Amino acid sequence: MANFTVRLQTAPTLLVGDIDYSGIVDGGDLLALAGYLVGRVALADINEEAADVNGDGHIGLADLTALVNLLQP
């Protein structure tokens, strides 16, 4: 009988608002999203899926507002 090892990988969980890939949602994400919206941060440098904070399929000012609300205690 042969021995073998099975390794399972799971897809990473999306953390909505973690735009800078840091693993937490914080002010850095707010700066990254604002930078993207004004053209100073490239789309390739942000987590596009996490940047759609309000879930409407587009990245815009509504997502920035939603992120600000998410960060408020």
PAVOKE-692904 format. One record per residue: residue in one letter; x, y, z of N, C-alpha, C in turn. Coordinates in steps of 0.02 Angstrom, whole numbers, plus 50000, padded with zeros to 5 digits. Layout:
N
aXYZXYZXYZ/...
***
This chain:
73
m500424994150000500005000050000500455006250000/a500305011049956500705016949948500505022349998/n500995026050020500865031850064500865038150021/f500425042650036500415048950000500155054450045/t500315060550025500105066450064499655070750020/v499115073050049498655077450015498695084250049/r498815089450009498835096250035498275100250003/l497865103050044497315107050020497465114450030/q497335118349979497415125449986496735128649979/t496605133450021495975137050017496105144049989/a495625146649956495685153449930495695158249989/p496105163549984496105168350039495435171750047/t495255173150108494625176550122494695183950105/l494205186550071494215193650053494055197750115/l494475202450130494345207150185494155213850152/v493515215050148493265221150115493575227250150/g493865231650110494185237550137494935236950145/d495205230850140495935229950145496235231250077/i496265237450059496455239549992497205239049980/d497595239750034498325239650027498645232850044/y498235227650049498475220750060498835219850127/s498695223950177499045223450241498755218150287/g498155215850273497835210950316497375214050367/i497365220750371496905224350416496615230250377/v496055232650401495745238550371495905244550417/d496265249350389496475255050429496565261250386/g496865266350414496965272650378497385271950315/g497825267050314498225265850254497785264050194/d497265260450208496785258550155496415264750130/l496245269150176495915275350158496365279550112/l496995279950130497475283750089497565280450020/a497595273850019497675270349955497075271449909/l496475271049937495875272149897495835279349873/a495965284049917495955291049897496485292349843/g497065289449851497595290249801497395287349733/y497055281749735496815278749673496295283349639/l495845285949679495305290049651495555296549620/v496125299149644496395305349615496945303849565/g497075297449551497545295649499498275295149521/r498405295049585499095294549610499305287449626/v498825282949630498965275949644498675271849586/a499075267449558498855263349501498385257749525/l497935255849481497475250349496497855243949514/a498425242849482498815236849496499095236749567/d499115242549600499395243049667498885242449723/i498265241549705497745240849756497365234249747/n497045232149800496625226149798495945228449771/e495855227649706495255230349672494615227549701/e494595221149716493985218149743493825220949812/a494325221849853494225224649921494055232049919/a494255235449864494125242649858493395244149843/d493035239249818492315240149805491945239149871/v492045243749917491805243049985491045242649988/n490695246349946489965246249949489655240749906/g490075237049869489845231149832489435232549770/d489495238549741489095240049682489445238349616/g490055235549619490405233649558490845239049529/h490865244849560491275250449536491675253249595/i492245256149580492645259449632492565266949622/g492305270249673492185277449668492125280749736/l491875286849736491805290649797491345287349848/a490855283749824490405280149870490795275049911/d491305271949880491715267149917492145270649969/l492395276549953492785280450001492355282250061/t491745284450048491275285950102491125279750144/a491015274150111490875267950147491475265850189/l492075266850164492665265150202492755269650262/v492625276050254492645280650312492155278350365/n491555276550345491055274150392491265267550424/l491585263350387491835256950415492365258050468/l492775263150459493325264450505493115268250568/q492525271250566492295274950625492075270150679/p492275271750741492085267250797491345267450812/
***
